[in-house]
Amino acid sequence: MAKITESFKITINDVNAKFTCTNKAILRIFETIACTHSDMAGYGASNVEKTRLSWVLIRWKVKILERPSYGDTVKVVTWARDTGKITTHREFQMFLPNGKLSAIGSTKWALINIDKGLTKIDNIITEQYSPEKECVFDETELKKLSSPTEFESSISYTVTRKDLDINQHVHNLNYLDFAYELIPDEVYFKEVDNIEIYYKTESKLGDNLEFRLTRENDGYTVAIVNKKTDALNTVIKLY
């Protein structure tokens, strides 16, 4: 079970005004097949009650080469890579109906015991996933993103129920929505083709956050901080 493949149809909920697949939809599809793989390996969301173990996403890197369109059925492939003592990587490829590569992605995950916190990844878990060495990017290690010291605009936001996932934290894909609230219209409607996200700490119901935008040579960086403590939650790079 080194690599698994699934097909996904691009629905009306996945596309923008140009009827092409949005960044959030691509990340959601990647997230979905990752969960399927973990369920098959016996360490997915459906197994948490038994194993007391859960995967926490800490980094995303995604590049869109050509966007699927409304009605397309895409093929998505995923596999585990480079499992360490407390973190592991996962790779993704998306293919258009004509077989052309559409998007690639790499992620980094940590394993937690829901009763005790961060825990080691033992050999039994590693064997269930049968990790591959192949990486979709030239750089095999996903770098941490730094929070800019200066920013040109910001907005405040209080976390609501609709933002939460099954762990009662802000769902990782919703941080992309947060970043989109700050970027210029022409960038938002065009959709950038490169996304990197670094999650440092979780956000919970009622947290008062501040989104801070910095324009850079190759795009935009949005830092999300807890407004009360000024602690960094997430950094998102769009370019």
KAPEJO-V508011 format. One record per residue. N is the residue number from 0. RES is the residue in three letters. PHI is phi as a letter, one per 40 degrees, with the letter a starting at -180 (* if undefined). NEAR is the number of other C-alpha atoms within 10 Angstrom. D_LAST is the distance of its C-alpha to the last C-alpha in Angstrom with 2 decimals. Layout:
# KAPEJO-V508011
n/res/phi/near/d_last
N/RES/PHI/NEAR/D_LAST
N/RES/PHI/NEAR/D_LAST
This chain:
# KAPEJO-V508011
n/res/phi/near/d_last
0/MET/*/13/34.09
1/ALA/c/14/31.51
2/LYS/b/15/29.17
3/ILE/b/15/29.33
4/THR/b/14/28.30
5/GLU/b/14/28.13
6/SER/b/15/27.68
7/PHE/b/15/25.87
8/LYS/c/15/26.44
9/ILE/c/21/23.67
10/THR/c/16/25.41
11/ILE/c/13/25.11
12/ASN/c/11/23.53
13/ASP/b/21/20.56
14/VAL/b/21/19.55
15/ASN/c/17/18.19
16/ALA/c/9/20.18
17/LYS/c/11/19.56
18/PHE/g/17/21.03
19/THR/b/20/18.13
20/CYS/c/24/17.04
21/THR/c/24/14.61
22/ASN/c/23/12.10
23/LYS/c/16/14.74
24/ALA/c/17/17.44
25/ILE/c/23/16.03
26/LEU/c/20/15.75
27/ARG/c/15/19.20
28/ILE/c/22/20.66
29/PHE/c/24/19.59
30/GLU/c/17/21.07
31/THR/c/13/24.17
32/ILE/c/21/25.02
33/ALA/c/22/24.53
34/CYS/c/17/27.10
35/THR/c/18/29.35
36/HIS/c/22/29.41
37/SER/c/19/30.35
38/ASP/c/15/33.03
39/MET/c/16/34.45
40/ALA/c/17/34.54
41/GLY/g/17/36.40
42/TYR/b/22/33.87
43/GLY/b/18/31.94
44/ALA/c/17/32.07
45/SER/c/15/35.46
46/ASN/b/16/36.90
47/VAL/d/16/36.03
48/GLU/d/10/39.44
49/LYS/c/9/41.14
50/THR/c/14/38.98
51/ARG/g/14/37.80
52/LEU/b/21/34.51
53/SER/a/24/31.00
54/TRP/c/21/27.55
55/VAL/b/15/24.91
56/LEU/c/20/21.21
57/ILE/b/19/19.64
58/ARG/a/24/16.27
59/TRP/b/22/13.79
60/LYS/a/20/11.48
61/VAL/b/24/10.76
62/LYS/b/20/9.74
63/ILE/c/20/10.99
64/LEU/c/14/13.09
65/GLU/a/16/15.24
66/ARG/c/20/15.72
67/PRO/c/25/19.25
68/SER/b/21/21.25
69/TYR/d/18/23.74
70/GLY/g/16/26.76
71/ASP/c/16/25.34
72/THR/b/17/26.46
73/VAL/b/22/23.98
74/LYS/b/18/25.07
75/VAL/b/22/23.26
76/VAL/b/18/24.30
77/THR/a/24/23.93
78/TRP/a/25/25.68
79/ALA/c/28/26.14
80/ARG/a/23/25.53
81/ASP/f/18/26.69
82/THR/c/23/28.64
83/GLY/b/14/29.60
84/LYS/c/13/32.02
85/ILE/b/14/29.86
86/THR/b/20/26.44
87/THR/a/20/25.44
88/HIS/b/24/22.48
89/ARG/b/23/21.93
90/GLU/b/25/20.29
91/PHE/a/25/19.48
92/GLN/b/20/19.59
93/MET/b/29/19.69
94/PHE/b/20/21.78
95/LEU/c/18/22.49
96/PRO/d/14/26.19
97/ASN/c/9/26.71
98/GLY/g/10/25.69
99/LYS/c/12/22.44
100/LEU/c/18/19.64
101/SER/b/20/17.16
102/ALA/a/23/14.87
103/ILE/b/24/15.14
104/GLY/a/24/14.84
105/SER/b/26/16.36
106/THR/b/25/17.71
107/LYS/b/23/20.09
108/TRP/b/18/23.06
109/ALA/b/21/26.05
110/LEU/b/19/29.49
111/ILE/b/19/31.47
112/ASN/c/15/35.06
113/ILE/c/16/35.11
114/ASP/c/8/38.34
115/LYS/b/9/37.63
116/GLY/h/10/33.87
117/LEU/d/17/31.96
118/THR/b/16/33.99
119/LYS/c/13/34.25
120/ILE/c/17/33.36
121/ASP/c/12/36.71
122/ASN/c/11/37.69
123/ILE/c/8/38.85
124/ILE/c/13/35.41
125/THR/d/17/33.87
126/GLU/c/12/36.52
127/GLN/c/16/35.78
128/TYR/c/21/32.19
129/SER/f/15/33.11
130/PRO/d/19/29.89
131/GLU/b/16/28.64
132/LYS/c/11/27.32
133/GLU/c/13/24.72
134/CYS/b/20/21.02
135/VAL/c/16/18.31
136/PHE/b/15/16.19
137/ASP/c/6/17.80
138/GLU/c/8/17.43
139/THR/c/14/19.75
140/GLU/b/13/19.21
141/LEU/c/18/16.22
142/LYS/c/13/15.76
143/LYS/c/14/16.19
144/LEU/c/18/13.55
145/SER/c/14/15.31
146/SER/c/21/15.82
147/PRO/d/15/15.54
148/THR/c/8/19.09
149/GLU/b/10/18.47
150/PHE/a/15/16.72
151/GLU/c/8/17.03
152/SER/a/13/17.70
153/SER/a/15/18.81
154/ILE/a/13/20.72
155/SER/b/13/23.22
156/TYR/a/15/23.72
157/THR/b/15/26.56
158/VAL/c/16/26.08
159/THR/b/13/28.22
160/ARG/c/12/29.78
161/LYS/c/10/27.37
162/ASP/c/18/24.54
163/LEU/c/17/26.62
164/ASP/b/14/26.87
165/ILE/c/8/30.06
166/ASN/c/10/30.01
167/GLN/g/13/29.98
168/HIS/b/16/26.64
169/VAL/d/21/23.49
170/HIS/c/17/22.15
171/ASN/d/25/18.95
172/LEU/c/17/17.20
173/ASN/c/15/18.24
174/TYR/c/22/15.96
175/LEU/c/21/13.05
176/ASP/d/11/15.39
177/PHE/d/19/15.94
178/ALA/c/22/12.37
179/TYR/c/17/12.44
180/GLU/c/15/15.59
181/LEU/b/19/14.01
182/ILE/c/20/11.04
183/PRO/c/10/12.55
184/ASP/d/11/14.28
185/GLU/c/8/12.82
186/VAL/c/14/9.27
187/TYR/c/13/11.16
188/PHE/c/14/13.45
189/LYS/c/12/11.29
190/GLU/g/18/9.23
191/VAL/c/16/5.63
192/ASP/b/16/6.59
193/ASN/b/18/5.22
194/ILE/b/18/6.72
195/GLU/b/23/8.88
196/ILE/b/28/11.84
197/TYR/b/25/14.84
198/TYR/c/20/18.01
199/LYS/b/18/20.72
200/THR/b/14/23.35
201/GLU/c/15/24.17
202/SER/b/24/24.68
203/LYS/b/19/27.92
204/LEU/d/15/29.73
205/GLY/g/11/30.43
206/ASP/c/17/28.00
207/ASN/c/17/26.90
208/LEU/b/23/23.22
209/GLU/b/22/21.18
210/PHE/c/23/17.47
211/ARG/b/23/16.17
212/LEU/b/25/13.14
213/THR/b/20/12.04
214/ARG/c/16/10.12
215/GLU/b/12/9.00
216/ASN/d/6/9.09
217/ASP/b/9/5.70
218/GLY/i/14/4.19
219/TYR/b/19/6.37
220/THR/b/26/8.66
221/VAL/b/30/11.47
222/ALA/b/26/14.69
223/ILE/b/29/17.45
224/VAL/b/24/20.93
225/ASN/c/21/24.47
226/LYS/c/16/25.86
227/LYS/c/10/29.37
228/THR/b/9/28.82
229/ASP/g/11/25.51
230/ALA/c/13/24.66
231/LEU/c/19/21.05
232/ASN/b/19/20.34
233/THR/a/25/16.66
234/VAL/b/26/13.34
235/ILE/b/24/10.08
236/LYS/b/23/6.64
237/LEU/b/22/3.81
238/TYR/a/16/0.00
